């Protein structure tokens, strides 16, 4: 056999061997997934579960499928909503009446209350009902702001109106500490809780005389010196501001009664 024939035979043998043994370099690489491709199901991230909103405040009503807070905001109760005592986790041993404190779990998806935790004392958790986004509220409170947030109202007087001696007399609750003073806070003072100090008459009565121009309008509340000791209504809830209009007579008498203080039972 000549040299050319040997080379041809060797090439044929090499080609035959390569056909029998798979060549690693001949395999196509796995394609890289593009952004437009849908990821495999096992790699898809689950949708996050919405975290319940915690609504806090004092209860004013709990019936007919609604929970109403003292702010005037009402939230719908789910059909299987539970009401438990915040300390024990069991059913409350007391009636859920106006004045009881509550923290309610609000489902953002259904905008319904699923759990209500109640207490006879204030709970330092949750967001006040008035600050919850309005889309979750079934019935919103009145847009009228609280007295301490309202801008001072104008005082309207006339040069033709003479001053009137206005006598304010207030009766305080029997549990009022005898050493405490009583004040009037007004919208004309920027709701300073110590704006006008009253004089003690006896164990349960305080009085102050003010000379006010006829036509004056004043909103006011009684305190014991701080907003933490402001007066409350019969149920222990925040009360609206008292109001007076000075008619312009020689003398005007105002008698008031305080039923409860914010810091006392």
Residue frames relative to the residue before (quaternion, step in Angstrom):
aa qw qx qy qz dx dy dz
X 1.0000 0.0000 0.0000 0.0000 0.00 0.00 0.00
X 0.3872 -0.7357 0.5059 0.2300 3.58 -0.87 0.94
X 0.7103 -0.4695 0.3077 0.4247 3.60 -1.25 0.17
X 0.6357 0.5314 -0.3451 0.4409 3.58 1.00 -0.75
X 0.6575 0.5071 -0.3214 0.4553 3.54 0.96 -0.79
X 0.6251 0.5356 -0.3477 0.4489 3.59 1.05 -0.66
X 0.6539 0.5117 -0.3172 0.4582 3.61 0.93 -0.80
X 0.6521 0.5098 -0.3155 0.4640 3.57 0.96 -0.86
X 0.6666 0.5023 -0.3116 0.4542 3.55 0.96 -0.84
X 0.6387 0.5228 -0.3268 0.4603 3.58 1.01 -0.76
X 0.6432 0.5132 -0.3231 0.4674 3.63 0.94 -0.78
X 0.6493 0.5122 -0.3243 0.4592 3.59 0.94 -0.82
X 0.6526 0.5128 -0.3227 0.4550 3.58 1.00 -0.80
X 0.6566 0.5106 -0.3144 0.4575 3.59 0.97 -0.80
X 0.6427 0.5147 -0.3232 0.4664 3.60 0.98 -0.75
X 0.6468 0.5105 -0.3229 0.4657 3.57 0.98 -0.80
X 0.6622 0.5045 -0.3170 0.4544 3.61 0.94 -0.83
X 0.6700 0.4971 -0.3119 0.4546 3.60 0.96 -0.77
X 0.6129 0.5393 -0.3526 0.4574 3.60 1.11 -0.46
X 0.6878 0.4795 -0.2835 0.4654 3.61 1.09 -0.62
X 0.7459 0.3352 -0.2014 0.5391 3.62 1.05 -0.74
X 0.3903 -0.7310 0.4979 0.2556 3.66 -0.64 1.05
X 0.3320 -0.7468 0.5521 0.1653 3.54 -1.01 0.91
X 0.4562 -0.7242 0.4466 0.2606 3.60 -0.62 1.17
X 0.6697 0.5222 -0.3095 0.4278 3.55 1.03 -0.75
X 0.6122 0.5835 -0.3532 0.4001 3.58 1.19 -0.36
X 0.5638 0.6077 -0.3965 0.3944 3.68 1.24 -0.35
X 0.4590 -0.6831 0.4959 0.2769 3.58 -1.01 0.84
X 0.4826 -0.6683 0.4729 0.3112 3.66 -0.94 0.76
X 0.5591 -0.5952 0.4581 0.3512 3.59 -1.19 0.63
X 0.4437 -0.7110 0.4662 0.2834 3.62 -0.73 0.98
X 0.4304 -0.6861 0.5253 0.2609 3.55 -1.05 0.79
X 0.4714 -0.6821 0.4686 0.3049 3.61 -0.77 0.97
X 0.3238 -0.7366 0.5649 0.1828 3.53 -0.99 0.89
X 0.6739 -0.5156 0.3468 0.3996 3.57 -1.25 0.39
X 0.6552 0.5307 -0.3144 0.4362 3.55 1.14 -0.63
X 0.5876 0.5861 -0.3740 0.4140 3.57 1.25 -0.31
X 0.4719 -0.6556 0.5130 0.2905 3.59 -1.15 0.63
X 0.4167 -0.7147 0.4907 0.2736 3.63 -0.70 0.97
X 0.6266 -0.5380 0.3945 0.4029 3.59 -1.15 0.50
X 0.6269 -0.5691 0.3648 0.3875 3.63 -1.08 0.61
X 0.6760 0.5120 -0.3150 0.4262 3.58 0.97 -0.75
X 0.6818 0.4578 -0.2883 0.4924 3.59 1.27 -0.24
X 0.5118 0.6484 -0.4247 0.3707 3.62 1.23 -0.18
X 0.4035 -0.7194 0.5152 0.2329 3.58 -0.91 0.96
X 0.4508 -0.6853 0.4886 0.2974 3.62 -0.91 0.82
X 0.5480 -0.6046 0.4626 0.3466 3.58 -1.17 0.59
X 0.4616 -0.6936 0.4670 0.2963 3.62 -0.82 0.92
X 0.4339 -0.6860 0.5224 0.2614 3.56 -1.08 0.79
X 0.4608 -0.6898 0.4695 0.3023 3.63 -0.69 0.98
X 0.3969 -0.7075 0.5362 0.2332 3.56 -0.99 0.88
X 0.4833 -0.6750 0.4616 0.3125 3.62 -0.83 0.92
X 0.3986 -0.6766 0.5634 0.2568 3.56 -1.18 0.64
X 0.2688 -0.7515 0.5808 0.1601 3.58 -1.02 0.81
X 0.1272 -0.7979 0.5890 0.0157 3.55 -0.58 1.24
X 0.0658 -0.8259 0.5599 -0.0042 3.59 -0.66 1.08
X 0.3581 0.7155 -0.5573 0.2219 3.53 -1.28 0.47
X 0.5844 -0.5417 0.4551 0.3974 3.51 -1.34 -0.23
X 0.4258 -0.7109 0.5084 0.2343 3.54 -1.00 0.90
X 0.1533 -0.7771 0.6031 0.0945 3.52 -1.04 0.82
X 0.7923 -0.0308 0.0245 0.6089 3.59 1.22 -0.44
X 0.0153 0.7762 -0.6292 0.0356 3.56 -1.09 0.77
X 0.5025 0.6163 -0.4562 0.3994 3.54 0.07 1.33
X 0.8149 0.2747 -0.2115 0.4644 3.52 -1.38 0.27
X 0.7064 -0.5055 0.2632 0.4198 3.56 1.05 0.80
X 0.6844 0.4265 -0.2891 0.5159 3.59 1.23 0.33
X 0.2125 -0.7154 0.6487 0.1491 3.52 -1.31 0.57
X 0.0913 -0.8108 0.5782 -0.0029 3.57 -0.57 1.21
X 0.2476 -0.7713 0.5732 0.1232 3.54 -0.85 1.06
X 0.6840 -0.5032 0.3441 0.4007 3.54 -1.31 0.35
X 0.5794 0.5837 -0.3758 0.4270 3.60 1.19 -0.39
X 0.5380 -0.6194 0.4045 0.4040 3.58 1.25 -0.36
X 0.5555 0.6019 -0.3917 0.4193 3.59 1.28 -0.03
X 0.1647 -0.7905 0.5870 0.0592 3.57 -0.89 1.01
X 0.1245 -0.7774 0.6149 0.0441 3.56 -1.03 0.89
X 0.4616 -0.6914 0.4874 0.2670 3.56 -1.03 0.83
X 0.3383 -0.7299 0.5643 0.1856 3.56 -1.03 0.89
X 0.4314 -0.6668 0.5323 0.2932 3.58 -1.02 0.75
X 0.6603 -0.5379 0.3447 0.3949 3.58 -1.20 0.48
X 0.7658 0.3169 -0.1788 0.5302 3.59 1.08 -0.69
X 0.2493 0.7873 -0.5274 0.1999 3.61 1.12 0.56
X 0.2406 -0.7684 0.5801 0.1233 3.56 -1.02 0.88
X 0.1790 -0.7518 0.6271 0.0974 3.56 -1.18 0.71
X 0.0666 0.8102 -0.5716 0.1113 3.56 -0.52 1.22
X 0.5288 -0.5842 0.5016 0.3571 3.53 -1.31 0.33
X 0.5103 -0.6889 0.4201 0.2977 3.59 -0.82 0.98
X 0.6862 0.4937 -0.2888 0.4494 3.62 1.09 -0.63
X 0.7931 0.3229 -0.1530 0.4933 3.59 0.91 -0.92
X 0.3738 -0.7270 0.4947 0.2949 3.60 1.09 -0.58
X 0.6094 0.5204 -0.3497 0.4853 3.58 1.31 0.05
X 0.7085 -0.4221 0.3289 0.4600 3.55 -1.31 0.04
X 0.5367 -0.6360 0.4323 0.3473 3.64 -0.92 0.78
X 0.3689 -0.7188 0.5484 0.2155 3.55 -1.09 0.76
X 0.6764 0.4146 -0.2692 0.5460 3.57 1.34 0.07
X 0.5683 -0.5892 0.4488 0.3585 3.55 -1.24 0.39
X 0.3696 -0.6966 0.5678 0.2361 3.56 -1.04 0.82
X 0.1085 0.8066 -0.5571 0.1649 3.53 0.10 1.40
X 0.7011 -0.4362 0.3208 0.4640 3.61 -1.21 0.19
X 0.7177 0.4022 -0.3218 0.4686 3.54 -0.87 1.00
X 0.5727 0.5761 -0.3851 0.4379 3.59 1.22 -0.41
X 0.3934 -0.7139 0.5299 0.2340 3.58 -1.01 0.81
X 0.0208 -0.8086 0.5875 -0.0231 3.57 -1.10 0.67
X 0.1239 -0.7196 0.6750 0.1055 3.51 -1.34 0.54
X 0.1149 -0.8241 0.5546 0.0091 3.57 -0.50 1.22
X 0.3339 -0.7196 0.5759 0.1976 3.57 -1.06 0.85
X 0.1305 -0.8142 0.5655 0.0163 3.55 -0.55 1.24
X 0.3251 -0.7399 0.5604 0.1811 3.58 -0.75 1.09
X 0.3737 -0.7611 0.4760 0.2333 3.64 -0.46 1.12
X 0.6258 0.5601 -0.3483 0.4164 3.60 1.11 -0.58
X 0.7895 0.2884 -0.1435 0.5223 3.58 0.88 -0.95
X 0.3124 -0.7628 0.4962 0.2726 3.60 1.31 -0.32
X 0.5451 0.5887 -0.4067 0.4370 3.57 1.04 0.83
X 0.4854 -0.6442 0.5143 0.2914 3.53 -1.23 0.62
X 0.1699 -0.8060 0.5626 0.0706 3.58 -0.81 1.04
X 0.7978 0.0815 -0.0258 0.5968 3.61 1.17 -0.51
X 0.0864 -0.7764 0.6235 0.0309 3.55 -0.99 0.90
X 0.1045 -0.7764 0.6205 0.0349 3.56 -0.72 1.11
X 0.1480 -0.8262 0.5428 0.0304 3.57 -0.59 1.16
X 0.0161 -0.7787 0.6272 -0.0033 3.54 -1.31 0.42
X 0.4574 -0.6706 0.5105 0.2837 3.54 -1.22 0.51
X 0.7206 0.3111 -0.2274 0.5765 3.59 1.32 -0.04
X 0.6693 -0.5221 0.3444 0.4010 3.57 -1.20 0.45
X 0.2681 -0.7508 0.5884 0.1350 3.57 -1.10 0.82
X 0.3140 -0.7894 0.5057 0.1499 3.57 -0.72 1.11
X 0.5848 0.5215 -0.4107 0.4663 3.59 0.87 0.94
X 0.7125 0.4666 -0.3242 0.4117 3.53 -1.29 0.31
X 0.4621 -0.6474 0.5424 0.2705 3.49 -1.43 0.18
X 0.5325 -0.6312 0.4417 0.3506 3.63 -0.82 0.86
X 0.6027 -0.6117 0.3760 0.3481 3.56 -0.97 0.90
X 0.6571 0.5321 -0.3177 0.4291 3.59 0.97 -0.77
X 0.7086 0.4465 -0.2646 0.4780 3.62 1.21 -0.39
X 0.4553 0.6623 -0.4633 0.3732 3.60 1.26 0.09
X 0.5754 -0.5889 0.4189 0.3829 3.67 -0.93 0.74
X 0.5497 -0.6784 0.3902 0.2921 3.54 -0.84 1.05
X 0.5936 0.5888 -0.3827 0.3931 3.62 1.10 -0.48
X 0.6735 0.4799 -0.3001 0.4754 3.61 1.20 -0.35
X 0.6149 0.5704 -0.3360 0.4285 3.59 1.28 -0.25
X 0.4082 -0.7161 0.5109 0.2439 3.57 -0.81 1.02
X 0.7724 0.0070 0.0233 0.6347 3.57 0.98 -0.91
X 0.2713 -0.7932 0.5269 0.1401 3.59 -0.54 1.16
X 0.5597 -0.6009 0.4595 0.3384 3.52 -1.26 0.51
X 0.6680 -0.4788 0.3822 0.4225 3.51 -1.33 0.18
X 0.5006 -0.6665 0.4533 0.3158 3.63 -0.99 0.70
X 0.4585 0.6767 -0.4617 0.3444 3.60 1.24 -0.09
X 0.3698 -0.7607 0.4811 0.2305 3.64 -0.55 1.05
X 0.6205 -0.5116 0.4309 0.4092 3.54 -1.32 0.26
X 0.6506 -0.5481 0.3390 0.4019 3.61 -1.10 0.57
X 0.6897 0.4880 -0.3010 0.4423 3.60 0.93 -0.79
X 0.6952 0.4417 -0.2729 0.4972 3.60 1.26 -0.27
X 0.5682 0.6157 -0.3841 0.3879 3.58 1.20 -0.35
X 0.4880 -0.6434 0.4862 0.3340 3.60 -1.02 0.68
X 0.6095 -0.5653 0.3919 0.3942 3.58 -1.05 0.61
X 0.3764 -0.7244 0.5346 0.2185 3.54 -0.92 0.91
X 0.5651 -0.6183 0.4283 0.3392 3.53 -1.15 0.59
X 0.3023 -0.7141 0.6006 0.1948 3.53 -1.18 0.60
X 0.1508 -0.8210 0.5492 0.0399 3.55 -0.50 1.22
X 0.0623 0.7928 -0.6006 0.0828 3.54 -0.65 1.12
X 0.2752 -0.7364 0.5938 0.1714 3.53 -1.32 0.23
X 0.5307 -0.6326 0.4578 0.3296 3.56 -1.02 0.75
X 0.6559 0.5088 -0.3109 0.4629 3.56 1.18 -0.49
X 0.6157 0.5442 -0.3474 0.4516 3.59 1.26 -0.30
X 0.3065 -0.7433 0.5651 0.1849 3.56 -0.87 0.91
X 0.6137 -0.5623 0.4065 0.3768 3.57 -1.24 0.40
X 0.2366 -0.7543 0.6012 0.1162 3.52 -1.17 0.73
X 0.3528 -0.7071 0.5693 0.2269 3.57 -0.99 0.84
X 0.0777 -0.8077 0.5843 -0.0133 3.56 -0.38 1.31
X 0.1370 -0.7962 0.5877 0.0433 3.57 -0.71 1.13
X 0.1440 -0.7800 0.6071 0.0477 3.55 -0.67 1.18
X 0.0059 0.7736 -0.6331 0.0265 3.57 -0.86 1.01
X 0.0354 -0.8175 0.5742 -0.0268 3.56 -0.74 1.05
X 0.2677 -0.7355 0.6038 0.1510 3.54 -1.11 0.82
X 0.2423 -0.7928 0.5479 0.1116 3.60 -0.72 1.07
X 0.6226 -0.5381 0.3935 0.4099 3.63 -1.19 0.34
X 0.6208 -0.5764 0.3770 0.3745 3.61 -1.12 0.58
X 0.6928 0.4806 -0.2917 0.4515 3.63 1.09 -0.57
X 0.3786 0.7218 -0.4944 0.3018 3.60 1.23 0.28
X 0.4680 -0.6766 0.4785 0.3070 3.64 -0.72 0.97
X 0.4898 -0.7044 0.4248 0.2888 3.57 -0.75 1.05
X 0.6804 0.5029 -0.2986 0.4416 3.59 1.06 -0.64
X 0.5790 0.6094 -0.3742 0.3915 3.62 1.23 -0.24
X 0.3647 -0.6990 0.5710 0.2287 3.54 -1.20 0.64
X 0.2888 -0.7295 0.5935 0.1795 3.57 -1.28 0.38
X 0.1128 -0.8041 0.5837 0.0090 3.54 -0.93 1.00
X 0.3218 -0.6716 0.6196 0.2479 3.51 -1.41 0.23
X 0.1112 -0.7584 0.6380 0.0732 3.58 -0.95 0.89
X 0.0935 -0.8333 0.5447 -0.0101 3.59 -0.77 1.02
X 0.5982 -0.5584 0.4300 0.3813 3.53 -1.27 0.37
X 0.6340 0.5363 -0.3354 0.4449 3.61 1.14 -0.53
X 0.6916 0.4284 -0.2744 0.5127 3.61 1.27 -0.24
X 0.5369 -0.6165 0.4092 0.4052 3.59 1.25 0.17
X 0.5369 -0.6464 0.3731 0.3934 3.57 1.26 0.52
X 0.1751 0.7635 -0.5808 0.2218 3.53 0.91 1.03
X 0.3997 -0.7580 0.4523 0.2471 3.64 -0.54 1.09
X 0.7327 0.3326 -0.2273 0.5485 3.61 1.26 -0.18
X 0.1958 0.8350 -0.4984 0.1262 3.58 1.13 0.61
X 0.8140 0.0460 0.0268 0.5784 3.61 0.75 -1.03
X 0.2234 -0.7814 0.5711 0.1151 3.58 -0.55 1.16
X 0.2835 -0.7712 0.5516 0.1433 3.55 -0.87 1.01
X 0.4343 -0.6931 0.5197 0.2467 3.55 -1.28 0.45
X 0.4480 -0.6925 0.4969 0.2699 3.57 -0.94 0.91
X 0.2560 -0.7545 0.5896 0.1326 3.55 -1.00 0.95
X 0.7533 -0.1545 0.1215 0.6276 3.55 0.99 -0.95
X 0.8083 -0.3033 0.1922 0.4667 3.58 -1.22 -0.34
X 0.8078 0.2596 -0.1127 0.5171 3.59 1.10 -0.65
X 0.7380 0.4045 -0.2256 0.4907 3.62 1.20 -0.06
X 0.0917 -0.7565 0.6464 0.0372 3.53 -1.18 0.82
X 0.0890 -0.8079 0.5825 0.0092 3.57 -1.14 0.65
X 0.0236 0.7659 -0.6425 0.0049 3.53 -1.27 0.57
X 0.2131 -0.7588 0.6038 0.1193 3.57 -1.09 0.77
X 0.0478 -0.7994 0.5986 -0.0185 3.55 -0.81 1.07
X 0.2939 -0.7236 0.5971 0.1829 3.56 -1.07 0.78
X 0.0396 0.8212 -0.5605 0.0995 3.56 -0.34 1.30
X 0.5154 -0.6487 0.4703 0.3041 3.54 -1.08 0.76
X 0.5669 -0.5988 0.4479 0.3457 3.55 -1.09 0.69
X 0.7474 0.3530 -0.2807 0.4879 3.56 -0.92 0.89
X 0.4868 0.6685 -0.4300 0.3624 3.57 1.29 -0.10
X 0.1209 -0.7554 0.6402 0.0701 3.56 -1.10 0.81
X 0.0143 0.8059 -0.5888 0.0607 3.57 -0.77 1.06
X 0.1859 -0.7202 0.6565 0.1259 3.54 -1.16 0.79
X 0.0589 0.8227 -0.5568 0.0987 3.58 -0.85 0.92
X 0.1119 -0.7397 0.6579 0.0868 3.52 -1.42 0.31
X 0.4071 -0.6868 0.5398 0.2669 3.56 -1.30 0.30
X 0.0356 -0.7803 0.6243 0.0097 3.57 -1.12 0.76
X 0.3930 -0.6568 0.5645 0.3090 3.53 -1.38 -0.05
X 0.7983 -0.3191 0.1260 0.4951 3.55 1.11 0.73
X 0.7802 0.1570 -0.0993 0.5973 3.59 1.22 -0.37
X 0.5997 -0.5591 0.4203 0.3888 3.57 -1.29 0.31
X 0.5889 0.5690 -0.3708 0.4381 3.58 1.22 -0.31
X 0.7304 0.3570 -0.2256 0.5369 3.58 1.28 -0.25
X 0.3068 0.7692 -0.5110 0.2304 3.59 1.15 0.47
X 0.5923 -0.5881 0.4128 0.3645 3.58 -1.17 0.51
X 0.2014 -0.7522 0.6162 0.1177 3.55 -1.26 0.54
X 0.5706 -0.5823 0.4350 0.3824 3.58 -1.26 0.16
X 0.7823 -0.3485 0.2271 0.4637 3.59 -1.30 -0.07
X 0.7229 0.4378 -0.2385 0.4784 3.59 1.02 -0.82
X 0.5524 -0.6217 0.3939 0.3913 3.59 1.24 -0.02
X 0.5252 0.6299 -0.4089 0.4004 3.58 1.25 0.28
X 0.6485 -0.4939 0.3937 0.4250 3.54 -1.30 0.28
X 0.2055 -0.7895 0.5676 0.1106 3.56 -0.87 0.90
X 0.5499 -0.5975 0.4690 0.3473 3.51 -1.22 0.49
X 0.6279 -0.5642 0.3841 0.3740 3.54 -1.21 0.53
X 0.4486 -0.6395 0.5502 0.2951 3.54 -1.16 0.66
X 0.1454 -0.8008 0.5772 0.0670 3.59 -1.11 0.57
X 0.0617 -0.7827 0.6190 0.0176 3.51 -1.17 0.68
X 0.1372 -0.7454 0.6462 0.0894 3.52 -1.18 0.70
X 0.3025 -0.7544 0.5592 0.1634 3.56 -0.68 1.13
X 0.3253 -0.8095 0.4641 0.1532 3.53 -0.36 1.29
X 0.5398 -0.6254 0.4138 0.3824 3.62 1.14 -0.54
X 0.4416 0.6751 -0.4758 0.3504 3.60 1.24 0.20
X 0.6839 -0.4748 0.3448 0.4336 3.58 -1.29 0.15
X 0.8084 0.0163 0.0374 0.5872 3.57 0.99 -0.82
X 0.0572 -0.7886 0.6121 0.0113 3.57 -1.10 0.71
X 0.1952 -0.7893 0.5775 0.0732 3.56 -0.86 1.04
X 0.0644 -0.7791 0.6235 0.0104 3.55 -0.98 0.91
X 0.0746 -0.7874 0.6119 0.0059 3.58 -0.64 1.17
X 0.0032 0.8056 -0.5903 0.0498 3.57 -0.85 0.98
X 0.1750 -0.7657 0.6093 0.1089 3.54 -1.28 0.42
X 0.2404 -0.7440 0.6092 0.1322 3.55 -0.98 0.93
X 0.2878 -0.7898 0.5212 0.1474 3.58 -0.69 1.08
X 0.8058 -0.0523 0.0702 0.5856 3.59 0.97 -0.83
X 0.3365 -0.6924 0.5940 0.2337 3.53 -1.33 0.40
X 0.6125 -0.5949 0.3764 0.3595 3.57 -1.13 0.64
X 0.7637 0.3838 -0.1997 0.4791 3.61 1.05 -0.71
X 0.6929 0.4259 -0.2723 0.5142 3.57 1.28 0.04
X 0.5278 -0.6488 0.4354 0.3330 3.63 -1.03 0.69
